[in-house]
């Protein structure tokens, strides 16, 4: 396949380096199918897609191809929660139980919304999850969420709430939203629809399989062992580890017949969409949020430095230092991206989206040939570096 037929889309003059890097990812970095989009100062300056949507059939990645982005979904969920905060539905520093009284069980009465959304609540795994049907029933799931006991004293430690965070956020939102909407529905109504985004936290029935990219699972060989901290690798290999327990249930997002499960909401990892949608959403938040009527106080909260737990930055699940705030990952020495005000979320396999308010950037990258690097895929890092080079601003957090 030639370069001209492999890659489609456009780049604004001055951003040619991003296109060159996108092509190089296919030629030298084993890219299967992918898309990358960048907004700068509110303008779409990069919109690229290419490669193979379905490896079994050889069908190409099209302009409107969508893909499951795993934990990159958390960032879009975080944007929805931020919008709800901006509209006065809850306060970050109030106890969750003040909005959801049943949550106060098992010593959780003092956990604040901020602590919950910073992965500090100790609720990273379920003692009882039930089955796929339980997750699909928010009333049944709420009972399980409320009676879960924290794994540590809330606020003292943090650990990646890989699956659970979105469920807790969604139930909180159902309690405070006058319409009682779930997080996925709130995102669709209040962000996706107004901005015309092709991104769904709850994928509807009427999306045809022909729009969905199938995933190529990563190979966990020697190269994977070298691409992540050894403590993390050992944790992933241990079926009783916190990270393995935290991931139980993520497999329910996949469907053999329909590629991804329809009408099924997993706000921490079940989002399906385009890089264009991710970049556009983050761009709105990076440039003040006027399109959604965001209050400046909420934007300032998102930009503010993360407040680490009292016993330090070591993540109980990922076994490395982590930086979390208000549903997002934040940049730092262990997770370098953007400027200090940036906020976003990577996903398993290499997808990533983030806002950089300092440089007015909204960025999205998605792929279907999943990798094993941690915390960011080399293909994505190369694109991000090319993007910052194109605007003449070195990414101050790049150390990898």
MOSULCOR-V26092 format. One record per pair of residues at least 4 apart in sequence whose C-alpha atoms are under 8 Angstrom apart, sorted by sequence separation. I is the first residue (numbers start at 1). J is the second residue. D is the distance in Angstrom with one decimal. If there is no record, write none. Layout:
BEGIN
((I/J/D) (I/J/D))
END
This chain:
BEGIN
((1/5/6.7) (2/6/6.0) (3/7/6.2) (4/8/7.6) (11/15/5.8) (12/16/7.4) (15/19/7.2) (16/20/6.3) (17/21/6.1) (18/22/6.1) (19/23/6.2) (20/24/6.2) (21/25/6.2) (22/26/7.0) (23/27/6.4) (24/28/5.6) (25/29/4.6) (26/30/5.6) (27/31/7.7) (39/43/5.2) (40/44/6.4) (54/58/5.6) (55/59/7.2) (61/65/6.0) (69/73/6.3) (71/75/7.8) (72/76/7.4) (73/77/6.3) (74/78/6.0) (75/79/6.3) (76/80/6.5) (77/81/6.3) (78/82/6.1) (79/83/6.2) (80/84/6.3) (81/85/6.2) (82/86/6.1) (83/87/6.3) (84/88/6.5) (85/89/5.5) (90/94/7.8) (94/98/7.0) (95/99/7.6) (96/100/6.1) (97/101/4.5) (100/104/7.9) (104/108/4.7) (105/109/6.8) (111/115/6.3) (112/116/6.3) (113/117/6.1) (114/118/6.1) (115/119/6.5) (116/120/5.7) (119/123/7.8) (130/134/5.7) (131/135/6.8) (132/136/6.4) (133/137/6.4) (134/138/7.6) (137/141/6.1) (138/142/5.9) (139/143/6.8) (140/144/6.9) (141/145/6.2) (142/146/6.1) (143/147/6.5) (144/148/6.4) (150/154/7.1) (152/156/7.4) (153/157/7.4) (161/165/5.3) (163/167/7.5) (164/168/6.4) (165/169/6.2) (166/170/6.0) (167/171/6.2) (168/172/6.2) (169/173/6.1) (170/174/6.1) (171/175/6.3) (172/176/6.6) (173/177/5.7) (176/180/7.1) (177/181/6.3) (181/185/5.9) (182/186/6.1) (183/187/6.1) (184/188/6.2) (185/189/6.1) (186/190/5.7) (187/191/5.2) (188/192/4.7) (189/193/5.5) (190/194/6.4) (191/195/6.1) (192/196/5.5) (193/197/6.5) (200/204/7.9) (203/207/7.5) (207/211/7.1) (208/212/7.4) (220/224/5.3) (221/225/6.6) (222/226/6.5) (223/227/6.3) (224/228/6.9) (228/232/6.7) (229/233/6.4) (230/234/6.1) (231/235/6.2) (232/236/6.2) (233/237/6.3) (234/238/6.4) (240/244/6.5) (241/245/6.3) (242/246/5.9) (243/247/6.3) (244/248/6.7) (255/259/4.8) (256/260/7.7) (258/262/8.0) (266/270/4.7) (267/271/6.9) (273/277/6.8) (274/278/6.6) (275/279/6.1) (276/280/6.1) (277/281/6.1) (278/282/6.3) (279/283/5.9) (280/284/6.4) (281/285/6.8) (282/286/6.0) (283/287/6.1) (284/288/6.5) (285/289/4.8) (289/293/6.1) (290/294/6.0) (294/298/7.1) (295/299/6.8) (296/300/6.2) (297/301/6.3) (298/302/6.3) (299/303/6.3) (300/304/6.0) (308/312/6.4) (309/313/6.9) (315/319/5.1) (324/328/5.7) (325/329/6.4) (331/335/5.4) (332/336/5.4) (338/342/5.8) (346/350/6.8) (347/351/5.1) (356/360/5.6) (357/361/6.4) (373/377/5.2) (376/380/6.9) (377/381/6.3) (378/382/6.1) (379/383/6.5) (380/384/6.2) (381/385/6.1) (382/386/6.3) (383/387/6.2) (384/388/6.4) (385/389/6.1) (386/390/6.1) (387/391/6.8) (388/392/6.3) (389/393/6.0) (1/6/6.4) (11/16/6.3) (24/29/7.1) (25/30/6.6) (26/31/4.5) (39/44/4.2) (40/45/6.5) (53/58/7.2) (54/59/5.3) (84/89/5.6) (85/90/5.4) (96/101/7.9) (97/102/6.8) (103/108/6.5) (104/109/3.9) (111/116/6.8) (115/120/5.1) (116/121/5.0) (119/124/7.5) (129/134/7.5) (130/135/7.7) (135/140/7.8) (136/141/7.9) (152/157/7.1) (174/179/7.8) (175/180/6.3) (181/186/5.8) (186/191/7.7) (187/192/6.2) (188/193/5.8) (189/194/7.4) (192/197/4.7) (219/224/7.5) (220/225/7.4) (225/230/7.3) (228/233/6.6) (236/241/7.1) (239/244/5.7) (240/245/6.5) (254/259/6.0) (255/260/4.8) (265/270/6.7) (266/271/7.3) (273/278/7.7) (284/289/4.9) (289/294/5.0) (294/299/7.4) (308/313/6.2) (314/319/6.3) (315/320/5.4) (324/329/4.6) (325/330/6.8) (330/335/7.6) (331/336/5.1) (332/337/7.7) (337/342/7.5) (346/351/5.7) (347/352/6.1) (355/360/7.5) (356/361/4.9) (372/377/7.4) (373/378/7.3) (376/381/6.7) (388/393/5.4) (389/394/6.2) (25/31/5.6) (26/32/6.9) (38/44/6.0) (39/45/5.6) (52/58/6.0) (53/59/5.6) (54/60/7.0) (84/90/7.2) (85/91/6.4) (97/103/5.3) (103/109/6.9) (104/110/7.6) (115/121/5.9) (129/135/7.9) (134/140/6.1) (135/141/5.8) (174/180/4.4) (191/197/7.8) (192/198/7.2) (235/241/5.6) (238/244/7.1) (239/245/7.3) (254/260/4.5) (255/261/5.1) (284/290/7.4) (288/294/7.2) (289/295/7.8) (314/320/5.3) (315/321/5.6) (323/329/5.7) (324/330/5.7) (331/337/5.5) (346/352/4.2) (355/361/5.7) (356/362/6.5) (371/377/6.7) (388/394/5.8) (11/18/7.8) (37/44/7.6) (38/45/5.8) (39/46/7.0) (52/59/5.8) (53/60/4.9) (54/61/7.9) (85/92/7.7) (96/103/7.0) (97/104/5.4) (134/141/5.9) (173/180/7.4) (174/181/5.1) (192/199/6.8) (235/242/7.6) (236/243/6.5) (253/260/5.8) (254/261/5.4) (284/291/6.9) (313/320/7.8) (314/321/4.3) (315/322/5.9) (322/329/7.7) (323/330/5.2) (331/338/7.1) (345/352/6.0) (346/353/6.5) (355/362/4.8) (388/395/6.1) (11/19/6.9) (37/45/7.7) (38/46/4.9) (52/60/4.3) (53/61/4.3) (173/181/7.1) (174/182/5.4) (192/200/7.9) (225/233/6.8) (235/243/6.7) (236/244/6.0) (253/261/5.3) (284/292/8.0) (288/296/7.2) (313/321/4.8) (314/322/6.4) (323/331/6.8) (331/339/7.5) (332/340/7.9) (344/352/7.6) (345/353/5.9) (354/362/6.1) (355/363/6.5) (37/46/5.0) (38/47/6.7) (51/60/5.9) (52/61/5.1) (53/62/7.6) (90/99/7.9) (173/182/6.5) (174/183/7.4) (235/244/7.5) (252/261/7.3) (313/322/5.7) (323/332/6.9) (331/340/6.3) (344/353/5.6) (345/354/6.4) (353/362/7.6) (354/363/5.5) (385/394/7.9) (36/46/7.2) (37/47/4.5) (50/60/7.1) (51/61/5.6) (111/121/6.6) (173/183/6.4) (289/299/8.0) (313/323/7.0) (330/340/7.8) (344/354/3.8) (353/363/5.4) (354/364/6.9) (385/395/7.0) (36/47/6.0) (37/48/6.3) (50/61/5.3) (97/108/7.8) (171/182/6.9) (253/264/7.6) (288/299/6.9) (331/342/6.7) (343/354/5.6) (344/355/6.2) (352/363/7.9) (353/364/4.4) (35/47/7.6) (36/48/5.3) (49/61/6.8) (50/62/7.1) (53/65/7.5) (97/109/5.7) (170/182/5.3) (171/183/7.8) (188/200/6.9) (322/334/6.8) (323/335/7.9) (330/342/6.5) (331/343/7.3) (342/354/6.9) (343/355/5.5) (352/364/5.9) (353/365/6.4) (35/48/5.5) (36/49/6.5) (49/62/7.0) (96/109/7.5) (97/110/7.5) (170/183/4.5) (188/201/7.8) (253/266/7.5) (321/334/6.1) (322/335/7.3) (330/343/5.2) (342/355/5.5) (343/356/6.8) (351/364/7.8) (352/365/5.4) (35/49/4.1) (49/63/6.6) (95/109/6.9) (96/110/7.6) (97/111/7.7) (169/183/7.1) (170/184/7.7) (187/201/7.7) (285/299/7.2) (320/334/7.7) (329/343/6.0) (330/344/6.8) (342/356/4.3) (351/365/5.4) (352/366/6.8) (34/49/5.7) (35/50/6.5) (95/110/5.5) (96/111/6.2) (129/144/7.2) (308/323/7.2) (328/343/5.9) (329/344/5.6) (341/356/6.3) (342/357/6.3) (351/366/4.6) (365/380/6.9) (7/23/7.1) (33/49/7.7) (34/50/5.8) (95/111/5.3) (96/112/5.4) (128/144/6.9) (184/200/7.4) (185/201/7.9) (308/324/7.6) (328/344/5.3) (329/345/5.5) (341/357/6.2) (342/358/7.6) (350/366/7.3) (351/367/6.2) (33/50/5.8) (34/51/6.5) (95/112/4.0) (96/113/5.3) (166/183/8.0) (184/201/5.0) (185/202/7.5) (253/270/5.8) (306/323/6.4) (307/324/7.8) (328/345/5.8) (339/356/6.3) (341/358/6.3) (350/367/7.1) (33/51/4.1) (94/112/5.3) (95/113/6.0) (184/202/5.8) (306/324/6.0) (307/325/7.1) (338/356/6.1) (349/367/8.0) (32/51/5.6) (33/52/4.6) (93/112/5.5) (94/113/6.2) (126/145/7.9) (250/269/7.1) (306/325/5.1) (339/358/6.6) (3/23/7.1) (31/51/7.6) (32/52/5.7) (33/53/5.7) (92/112/6.8) (93/113/6.0) (250/270/7.8) (305/325/7.9) (339/359/7.6) (349/369/7.6) (350/370/6.3) (32/53/7.9) (92/113/4.9) (93/114/5.8) (127/148/6.9) (349/370/4.1) (350/371/6.0) (91/113/7.3) (92/114/4.8) (126/148/6.7) (145/167/7.9) (348/370/7.6) (349/371/4.5) (350/372/7.7) (32/55/7.9) (145/168/7.0) (302/325/7.6) (348/371/7.9) (349/372/5.9) (350/373/7.5) (302/326/7.0) (306/330/6.9) (348/372/7.8) (349/373/7.5) (26/51/7.6) (123/148/7.1) (305/330/7.9) (22/48/7.9) (123/149/7.2) (350/376/6.0) (351/377/7.9) (33/60/7.9) (34/61/7.4) (122/149/8.0) (123/150/5.2) (124/151/7.8) (350/377/4.8) (18/46/7.7) (33/61/6.2) (122/150/4.4) (123/151/6.4) (349/377/7.3) (352/380/7.6) (19/48/7.4) (121/150/6.5) (122/151/4.6) (142/171/6.6) (346/375/7.5) (351/380/7.5) (15/45/7.3) (122/152/5.2) (346/376/7.0) (350/380/6.9) (15/46/7.2) (121/152/7.6) (122/153/7.0) (121/153/7.5) (122/154/5.9) (12/45/5.0) (121/154/4.5) (138/171/7.6) (11/45/5.6) (12/46/6.4) (120/154/5.7) (121/155/6.4) (10/45/7.9) (11/46/4.4) (120/155/5.2) (122/157/7.6) (124/159/6.6) (305/340/7.7) (10/46/6.1) (11/47/6.4) (120/156/7.1) (122/158/6.9) (124/160/6.3) (125/161/7.0) (305/341/7.4) (9/46/8.0) (10/47/5.5) (11/48/7.6) (120/157/5.7) (121/158/7.2) (122/159/7.1) (124/161/4.1) (303/340/7.9) (304/341/6.6) (9/47/5.4) (10/48/6.1) (120/158/4.2) (123/161/6.8) (124/162/6.8) (125/163/7.6) (126/164/7.7) (303/341/4.6) (9/48/4.5) (115/154/7.4) (119/158/5.3) (120/159/6.6) (124/163/7.5) (125/164/6.5) (302/341/7.8) (303/342/6.6) (8/48/5.8) (9/49/6.2) (115/155/6.3) (118/158/7.4) (119/159/5.7) (124/164/6.0) (303/343/7.2) (335/375/6.7) (7/48/7.0) (8/49/5.4) (105/146/6.4) (106/147/6.5) (108/149/7.7) (119/160/5.8) (123/164/7.1) (124/165/7.4) (302/343/7.2) (7/49/5.9) (8/50/5.9) (103/145/7.5) (104/146/7.3) (105/147/5.7) (106/148/6.9) (107/149/7.3) (108/150/7.4) (119/161/5.8) (123/165/8.0) (7/50/4.4) (103/146/4.4) (105/148/7.8) (106/149/5.2) (107/150/7.7) (111/154/6.4) (6/50/5.3) (7/51/6.9) (102/146/5.8) (103/147/7.1) (105/149/7.8) (106/150/7.4) (111/155/7.8) (6/51/5.5) (102/147/8.0) (214/259/6.6) (108/154/7.8) (119/165/7.5) (212/259/7.3) (117/165/7.1) (116/165/7.6) (209/258/6.3) (209/259/6.9) (117/169/7.7) (9/63/7.8) (303/357/7.5) (8/63/7.9) (339/395/6.6) (203/260/8.0) (205/262/5.6) (338/395/5.5) (339/396/6.3) (340/397/8.0) (203/261/7.3) (204/262/5.5) (205/263/6.7) (337/395/7.0) (338/396/6.9) (339/397/6.8) (203/262/5.0) (204/263/5.4) (337/396/7.9) (338/397/6.3) (202/262/6.9) (203/263/5.5) (337/397/5.5) (202/263/5.4) (203/264/6.9) (336/397/4.6) (337/398/6.3) (202/264/5.5) (203/265/7.9) (336/398/5.3) (202/265/4.8) (336/399/6.7) (201/265/6.1) (202/266/7.5) (333/397/7.0) (336/400/7.7) (201/266/6.8) (332/397/6.8) (201/267/6.0) (331/397/7.1) (333/399/7.5) (202/270/7.5) (203/271/7.6) (201/270/6.1) (202/271/7.0) (203/272/6.8) (286/355/5.2) (201/271/4.3) (285/355/6.8) (286/356/5.7) (287/357/6.3) (200/271/5.6) (201/272/6.5) (246/317/7.9) (282/353/7.5) (286/357/4.1) (100/172/6.6) (199/271/7.0) (200/272/5.3) (282/354/6.0) (283/355/6.2) (285/357/7.5) (286/358/7.8) (99/172/7.0) (199/272/5.7) (200/273/6.2) (282/355/4.9) (287/360/5.6) (199/273/4.0) (242/316/7.1) (243/317/4.7) (279/353/6.6) (286/360/5.2) (287/361/7.9) (100/175/6.4) (198/273/5.5) (199/274/6.4) (242/317/5.1) (243/318/6.5) (278/353/6.1) (279/354/7.4) (286/361/6.1) (96/172/7.3) (99/175/6.4) (198/274/6.1) (241/317/7.6) (279/355/8.0) (286/362/6.5) (99/176/6.7) (283/360/7.0) (198/276/7.9) (199/277/6.1) (275/353/8.0) (283/361/5.8) (284/362/7.6) (197/276/7.9) (198/277/5.5) (199/278/7.5) (282/361/7.7) (283/362/3.8) (197/277/4.8) (282/362/4.6) (283/363/7.4) (162/243/7.7) (184/265/6.6) (197/278/8.0) (281/362/7.3) (282/363/6.8) (164/246/7.4) (235/317/7.8) (280/362/6.2) (160/243/7.5) (163/246/6.2) (184/267/6.6) (197/280/7.7) (235/318/7.6) (279/362/4.6) (280/363/7.7) (162/246/5.6) (163/247/6.0) (183/267/7.0) (197/281/7.7) (235/319/7.7) (278/362/7.8) (279/363/4.3) (161/246/6.4) (162/247/6.0) (163/248/7.6) (195/280/8.0) (278/363/6.9) (279/364/4.5) (90/176/7.0) (160/246/7.8) (163/249/7.5) (195/281/7.6) (232/318/5.6) (278/364/5.2) (89/176/5.7) (163/250/6.9) (232/319/5.5) (277/364/7.7) (81/169/7.6) (89/177/6.5) (231/319/5.9) (232/320/7.4) (275/363/7.8) (276/364/6.5) (77/166/7.3) (84/173/7.9) (231/320/7.8) (275/364/4.6) (191/281/7.7) (275/365/5.1) (71/162/7.4) (229/320/7.7) (275/366/5.6) (74/166/7.1) (81/173/7.7) (274/366/7.0) (170/267/7.5) (194/292/7.8) (167/266/7.1) (166/266/6.8) (167/267/6.6) (166/267/4.5) (167/268/7.5) (191/292/7.4) (81/183/7.8) (165/267/7.9) (166/268/4.5) (190/292/7.9) (80/183/7.2) (163/266/7.6) (165/268/6.3) (164/268/7.1) (163/268/5.3) (77/183/7.0) (80/186/7.0) (162/268/6.6) (163/269/6.7) (77/184/7.6) (80/187/5.3) (162/269/7.7) (77/187/7.2) (80/190/7.8) (76/187/7.9) (80/191/7.1) (125/242/7.4) (132/249/7.6) (124/242/7.6) (131/249/7.9) (126/245/7.7) (125/245/5.7) (126/246/7.5) (132/252/6.4) (125/246/4.5) (124/246/5.6) (125/247/7.8) (73/201/7.3) (136/264/6.1) (136/265/6.9) (135/265/7.9) (218/349/7.3) (66/198/7.7) (66/199/7.9) (66/211/6.0) (67/212/5.7) (68/213/7.9) (227/372/7.0) (228/373/6.1) (229/374/7.9) (65/211/4.8) (66/212/5.0) (67/213/5.1) (227/373/4.9) (228/374/5.1) (64/211/6.6) (65/212/5.7) (66/213/6.1) (67/214/7.4) (227/374/6.2) (228/375/7.6) (65/213/6.5) (224/372/5.5) (62/211/7.9) (224/373/6.6) (158/309/6.4) (218/369/7.2) (61/213/7.4) (157/309/5.1) (216/368/6.0) (217/369/6.8) (218/370/5.2) (219/371/7.7) (220/372/7.1) (156/309/4.9) (157/310/6.7) (215/368/4.7) (216/369/4.8) (217/370/5.7) (218/371/5.3) (219/372/7.6) (155/309/5.3) (156/310/4.7) (157/311/5.8) (214/368/6.5) (215/369/6.2) (216/370/6.0) (217/371/7.9) (218/372/6.3) (155/310/6.5) (156/311/5.3) (157/312/6.9) (158/313/7.4) (160/315/6.8) (213/368/6.5) (215/370/7.1) (156/312/7.9) (157/313/7.6) (158/314/7.4) (159/315/4.6) (160/316/7.2) (157/314/7.7) (158/315/5.6) (159/316/4.4) (160/317/5.6) (157/315/7.5) (158/316/6.2) (159/317/5.0) (160/318/6.7) (53/212/7.4) (54/213/5.8) (55/214/7.4) (157/316/7.4) (159/318/7.1) (53/213/4.6) (54/214/5.3) (53/214/6.4) (54/215/7.9) (55/216/7.7) (120/309/6.8) (77/267/6.2) (77/268/7.4) (68/260/7.6) (74/267/6.4) (73/267/6.4) (74/268/4.8) (73/268/5.7) (74/269/6.6) (72/268/8.0) (73/269/5.3) (71/268/5.7) (72/269/7.0) (73/270/6.5) (70/268/7.4) (71/269/4.4) (73/271/5.0) (70/269/4.1) (71/270/7.6) (72/271/7.7) (73/272/7.9) (69/269/7.1) (70/270/5.7) (69/270/7.2) (70/271/6.5) (68/270/6.6) (69/271/6.0) (76/278/7.5) (68/271/5.8) (69/272/6.1) (68/272/4.3) (69/273/7.5) (67/272/5.2) (68/273/6.7) (76/281/7.8) (119/324/7.0) (66/272/6.1) (67/273/5.5) (118/324/5.0) (66/273/4.4) (67/274/6.7) (87/294/7.7) (117/324/7.9) (118/325/4.8) (65/273/7.7) (66/274/4.9) (86/294/5.8) (87/295/7.8) (117/325/6.6) (118/326/5.7) (119/327/8.0) (65/274/6.7) (83/292/7.9) (86/295/5.4) (117/326/4.8) (118/327/6.1) (64/274/7.1) (117/327/4.7) (118/328/7.7) (83/294/6.5) (86/297/7.6) (114/325/7.5) (86/298/5.6) (114/326/6.1) (85/298/7.0) (83/298/7.9) (82/298/6.7) (47/276/6.9) (44/280/8.0) (37/275/5.6) (38/276/7.7) (35/274/7.4) (36/275/5.5) (37/276/5.2) (35/275/5.8) (36/276/7.1) (39/279/6.3) (38/279/5.8) (39/280/6.6) (42/283/6.2) (37/279/5.9) (38/280/7.9) (41/283/7.8) (42/284/7.1) (40/283/7.4) (39/283/6.0) (82/326/7.9) (42/287/6.7) (41/287/6.8) (78/326/6.7) (78/327/4.9) (77/327/7.6) (78/328/6.5) (75/327/6.7) (74/327/6.7) (75/328/5.8) (74/328/7.1) (75/344/5.5) (75/345/5.2) (74/345/6.5) (72/344/7.9) (73/345/7.7) (72/345/5.0) (71/345/6.9) (72/346/4.8) (73/347/7.6) (71/346/6.2) (72/347/4.4) (71/347/4.1) (72/348/8.0) (70/347/5.1) (71/348/6.4) (69/347/6.0) (70/348/5.9) (75/353/7.3) (69/348/7.5) (72/351/6.5) (75/354/7.6) (72/352/5.8) (72/353/6.5) (69/351/6.0) (69/366/6.7) (69/367/8.0) (67/366/7.2) (67/367/7.2) (67/368/6.9) (53/368/7.5) (41/359/7.7) (42/360/7.3) (40/359/7.7) (41/360/5.0) (42/361/7.7) (40/360/5.7) (41/361/6.5) (39/360/8.0) (40/361/4.8) (39/361/5.6) (40/362/6.6) (38/361/7.0) (39/362/5.0) (38/362/5.8) (39/363/6.4) (38/363/4.7) (37/363/6.0) (38/364/6.5) (36/363/7.8) (37/364/5.3) (36/364/5.7) (37/365/6.5) (36/365/4.4) (35/365/5.8) (36/366/6.6) (34/365/7.4) (35/366/5.5) (34/366/5.5) (35/367/6.5) (34/367/4.1) (33/367/5.6) (34/368/6.5) (32/367/7.5) (33/368/5.7) (31/367/7.9) (32/368/6.6) (33/369/6.5) (32/369/5.1) (31/369/6.3) (31/379/7.8) (38/387/7.9) (29/379/6.7) (25/379/5.9) (21/382/6.7) (22/383/6.6) (21/383/6.0) (18/383/5.8) (21/386/7.1) (18/386/5.2) (17/386/5.6) (18/387/5.8) (17/387/7.4) (15/386/7.9) (15/387/6.9) (18/390/7.7) (17/390/6.9) (16/390/7.9) (15/390/5.2) (14/390/6.0) (15/391/7.9) (14/391/7.8))
END
